[in-house]
């Protein structure tokens, strides 16, 4: 099992909190895919998504939230 440090996550994302948030959303997205499309060897989806972020394979775009009218 590979250990990914907060410093490694912070480099591509700008800060560690944003990096973990992006990786978690990508892991949730991969969880919704059919099992045939995901190659599960022995890594968890969160580990795969963190590795994709650290390796630069994962690109993302920040969107501003719309203010809800109450």
C-alpha positions as CSV (number, residue, x, y, z in Angstrom):
1,X,0.0,0.0,0.0
2,X,1.4,3.4,-1.0
3,X,1.2,6.2,1.5
4,X,0.4,9.6,0.0
5,X,1.3,12.5,2.1
6,X,-0.6,15.8,2.4
7,X,2.4,17.5,0.8
8,X,2.1,15.4,-2.3
9,X,-1.6,16.1,-2.6
10,X,-1.1,19.8,-2.1
11,X,1.4,20.2,-5.0
12,X,-1.1,19.6,-7.9
13,X,-4.2,21.0,-6.2
14,X,-2.8,24.1,-4.5
15,X,-3.6,23.0,-1.0
16,X,-4.2,19.7,0.8
17,X,-7.8,20.3,1.6
18,X,-8.7,21.0,-2.0
19,X,-6.7,18.0,-3.2
20,X,-8.5,15.6,-0.8
21,X,-11.9,17.1,-1.8
22,X,-11.2,16.6,-5.5
23,X,-9.9,13.1,-5.0
24,X,-12.9,12.2,-2.9
25,X,-15.3,13.4,-5.6
26,X,-13.5,11.5,-8.2
27,X,-13.6,8.3,-6.1
28,X,-17.4,8.8,-5.7
29,X,-17.7,9.2,-9.5
30,X,-15.7,6.0,-10.1
31,X,-17.9,4.2,-7.6
32,X,-20.9,4.9,-9.8
33,X,-19.3,3.4,-12.9
34,X,-20.0,-0.2,-13.8
35,X,-17.6,-2.7,-12.3
36,X,-16.4,-3.9,-15.7
37,X,-15.0,-0.5,-16.5
38,X,-13.0,-0.2,-13.3
39,X,-9.9,-2.3,-12.9
40,X,-9.9,-3.3,-9.3
41,X,-6.7,-5.1,-8.5
42,X,-6.2,-4.5,-4.8
43,X,-6.4,-0.8,-4.5
44,X,-9.3,1.1,-3.0
45,X,-11.0,3.8,-5.1
46,X,-9.8,6.5,-2.8
47,X,-6.2,5.3,-3.3
48,X,-6.7,5.2,-7.0
49,X,-8.1,8.7,-7.1
50,X,-5.3,10.1,-4.9
51,X,-2.7,8.5,-7.1
52,X,-4.4,10.0,-10.2
53,X,-4.3,13.4,-8.7
54,X,-0.6,13.1,-7.5
55,X,0.5,11.7,-10.9
56,X,-1.3,14.5,-12.8
57,X,-3.7,12.2,-14.5
58,X,-6.7,13.9,-12.9
59,X,-7.8,17.3,-14.1
60,X,-10.5,19.4,-12.5
61,X,-12.2,22.7,-12.8
62,X,-13.4,24.8,-9.9
63,X,-17.0,26.2,-10.3
64,X,-18.5,28.9,-8.2
65,X,-21.7,27.9,-6.3
66,X,-24.8,29.8,-7.1
67,X,-26.4,31.6,-4.2
68,X,-29.8,30.2,-3.4
69,X,-32.7,32.6,-3.2
70,X,-34.4,32.3,0.2
